[in-house]
Amino acid sequence: MKKRLFITLLMAVLMPFMMQAQSNASYSEVQHKDTCGSYTWSLNGQTYTESGVYTYFTQTHDTLYVLDLTIYPVYNTPVSVVPIDGGCTYTWGDTTLAAAGTYTRKFQSSHGCDSMASIILTLSSSASASYTVTACDSYIWKNDTLTSSTVISNRTFVDPNGLCDSVLSLNLTILTPTAISHHVNVSKCDTIKYKFTNTWQNFTQDTVVSSEQYATPGSAYWRYFHKREANQAQCYDSVLYTHLNVRHSTNVSIVDPKVCDQYRLAGTYFTYKYNYDVNESGDTTNTTIDTIAHDYDTIFSNNISQQKVKVGVNSQNCDSNYVLTLTIFKSPVAVIEGDINLRPNTSTTLFATCDQNVNFKWFNAQNTQISTADSIVTDALSENTDFSLVAINASTQCTDTTKVTVMVNEGIADANSSTLKLYPNPATTQISLECVEGIDNIAIYNVMGQRVMQSYNMTSNTLNLGHLANGTYVLRVQLKNGQVEVRNFVIAR
């Protein structure tokens, strides 16, 4: 890559001079070539044996060509070989040579170039050599395991092939390994998964493990962590110790609360502290440098079994969780039915219905319980009066409360008069009103007595009802002469 960049920069510098020298050149082209031994450039027919940058201009194509050439060497240098140990044979590659002479083999260099390697081998009928060796613990010499320092002089080793014998001497120094410990720290929350000799193990408590515990002597794992190497009259035996530091999460259980419709988990995160180093030796202090408190607000509307909800982290920087087991019941839906439009000093019957098996409690406007029956008969009423109904599911203790306003109107006695006309009835999206006296204001109520629409100073006698749901409604109209008219109407689409 550096060479390519150099060539590019070189071309940028030299191009003006090349273009001046070849004033007819309109184009330039750079060619890169890596090859073995030599290269013949097809453009000019020249053969190159050395790496370099070459140029060639052709008027035919009106182009200046630049050749960036790298030539890798092809080796063919004979080497003289005289064995010093067992000098009557010599092992070359995977071949044992038992006769003197010149031998040649074909190899490929690191760049893929074919190369010839030659040796000129000299063999004798016998050989002698002296060795000085420093080793850790033991040393294997000619199939003998030596465990102590020793000097062996002129020992004759008989060639089992009957070709030649060897006379060898050895000056051996055996060193005792010095133990060197390597310590590694691993920290995680709750569980640390660690692998020893292809086997995963889970640790849930602080543990110190060494390579000696989980490695068979002589195995690859053992040899990896027990390196016995002689180095300038010292020998080391390295053992790896792994410190597994298991930090623990904080779990607070909320066991099986039975709630209606939804459960709200709200509050503040656990407040936690950061420890920090006070000096380079790694000593720590519990002094708080940062305290964090965050609000959380989560609503659950379904049954939950053993679900963790993270609400922060603790002082060990592990999760703080609420472990929820929730049973959530659906609340009942109660409805009050009956005539809620009365003439003055009359009574009505109100009926309670519900989508669940419940117990009812009726309350008057003063919030005093007046009945536990499925229906009540009101007293004679002279003004608008509120009533409320509480439905209680005995098995889940879930409740629903609904209210109704019984409306008392003077104009109800004239409900069938021709003073006010309402049409169409049933209606879909609007109704029209006709009145000779003129309309001052109107109000519309649902069957629960809730006002759902009101209008003053009306400029039109048409009311848009597109925002109201299907059902029965009560229209209260106050005329300009002060008279009040009440009509029931239905929206049906």
ABEGO torsion letter per residue (X at the ends): XAAAAAAAAAAAAAAAAAAAABAABABBBBBBBBBBGBBBBAAAGBBBABBEBBBBBBAAAGBBBBBBBBBBBBBBBBBBBBBABGAABBBBEABBBABBEBBBBBBBBAAGBBBBBBBBBBBBABBBBBBBBBBBGBBBBGGBBBABBBBBBGBBBBBAAGABBBBBBBBBBBBBBBBBBBBBBBBBBGBBBBBBGGBBBBBABBBBBBAAAABBBGBAAAAAABBBBBBGGBBBBBBBBBBBBBBBBBBBBBBGBBBBGBBBBBEBBBBBBBBBBABAAGBBBABBABBBBBBBBBBBABBBBGBBBBAEBBAAGBBBBBBBBBBBBBBBBBBBBEBABBBBGBBBBBBBBBABBBBBBBBBAAGBBABABABBBBBBBABBBBBBBBBBBAAAGBBBBBBBBBBBBAAAAAAABAABBBOBOBBAABBBBBBAAEBABBBBBBAAGBBABBBBGBABABBBAAABBBEBBBBBBBBAAGBBBBBBBBBBX
